[in-house]
């Protein structure tokens, strides 16, 4: 009789907490392992229950924050998907970003169009964890972002109720 212990999503949740608490992807010196440059940003997708950072160019006249989110909502490329990288974001969500505002305090407000019809599975506990891993992992790689408030159709409550939480601001 086998007595295998099913930990469910616990290992992934612990990895996510460690990733967020340590500030994302860092090398042993404490500096970001995926250094941003003036011409590219890092976007975090998922691969086998672990963060999968990829680089994307910053298009002319775009802030790093807006570029990172624009690339994130487009999802991984077909080549990245073939290598095992996945995401809730795809061609179906490519136009989902309504606005991005970064205040001098480092507080970002990210507003999406209604994502519920195109990402219905994100409302599950594992689904919301993966979605927030991608969003927070991408945003907190940018040193200027200290906190973020997510919204859908202008409403913090709508975004967080979709993920089965109450409205909140996520801090680094």
N, C-alpha and C positions, 0 to 999 in steps of 0.2 A: 504494500500500500504506500503510495507516494504522499508525502506531506510537503509539497512545494508551497512556498509562501508567495502569495500573489500580492505584490505591493501596489498594483495598479499604477496610477500616474505619479506616485510618490517620488520615485527617483527623478523624474522630469521636473516636478515642482521644486525639489531641492536644488537641482541644477539651475533652474530659472531664478530662484531666490539668490543663490550664490552669484550668478551672472549680474543681476541688478545691483546687489549690495556692493560688489567689487567694482562697479562702474563700467561694466561691459568687458570687452576684449582688451586685456592688458598683458604686456610682457612682464618679466620679473622685475624690471626697473620701476614699475608703476606707471609707465607711460603707455598710452594707447598703442596696442599692437597694430592697429589699422589706422595709421596716421592719416588725417585729413589733409588735403592739399587744396590750393585755391582752384583746382580744376577737377576735383573728384570728391565723392562722398562714399561712405560705407552704408549699405542697406543690409539689414539682418532678416534672413528668411530662416527656414527650419530644415534640418536634415536628421532623420532618425532620432527625433526627440532631443536635438541639440541645436543651438544657434548655428547658422550658416551665413557668416558675413560675406558679402560680395561688393566689389567696387563698381561705381557708376560715375560717368562724367557729369559735371555741372554744366548745364547749358548756359549760354551767354545771358546776362542780365537777370540771373536767378540766384537767390540766397542759397546757402548750403542746406538750410532747414527745408526750404520749399523743394529743392532738388531731391533731397533724400526721401521726402514723403511722396513726391511725384513718382519717383522710381519704385518705391515700395508698393504703392497701390497698383502699379502695372504688373507686379508679380515677377517671378523668375522667368528667365528666357527658356525656350525649349531645350537648349543644351544643358542648362542648369537643372531643369526638371529631369532630363535623362541621366544626370549624375546623382540623382536622389534628393535634390533640393525641392522642398515643397513650400506652399504658402496658402493662406486663405485668399490672398490677393492674386488677381489674374487679369486677363483682358476684360472680363466682366466688371471689374472694379476700377479700371484705368481712369475713368472720369469721375471717381467718387469724392475727390478732394474738393471741398467748397472754398475753404480759406485757411490760411496759416498766419498767425500773428505772434510775433516774439516781442515781448516788452523788455525794456532796459533791465528789469530785475531778473531776467532769465526765465520768466513765466511764459510758456507758450500756450496758445489756444489753437487747437486743431479741430476744424469743423468738417464733417463728412456729409455727403448726401445720405439718404436712408440706405444703410447697408443690409438691413434685415432681409429684403427679398433676394439679394445676390449672395449672401453668406449666412444662410439660416442656421447652419451647424455651429457657428461661433458662440451661440448662446448656451452650449453645454459647458460643463466645468472644464473639461480638457480643451474644448474649442476656444473658450475665452482665455485660458492660460496661454495657448499658442498664439492667439491674436495679439494679446498684450506683450508677449515675448518679442514679437516682430516690431510692434510699435515702440515699446519702451527701449528695446535693444537698439533700434535705429536712432531714435531721438537722443538718448543719453550718451551716444558716442560723440555727439556734438557738444563741445565744452561750454558753449554759451547757453545751453538749455539746462536749467536748474529744476524746473517743474513743468508739468504739462496737464492741461485740462482738455479732455476729449469731448466732442459734441457731435450730434447728428441733427441735421436740420436746425442748427443753432441751439440745441438743447443738450445740456450735460445730463439731465435726468433721462432723456430718451436713450442716449448712448449707453449709459451704465445700467439702466433697466433691461436693455437688450442682453447685456452680459450677466444679468441677475445680481447686480450690486446697486448701491445707492450712488448718487453723484459724488465724485471725489476728484481731487487733484493728486496726481502721482508725482512724488518728489524723487529726485536723484538719490 
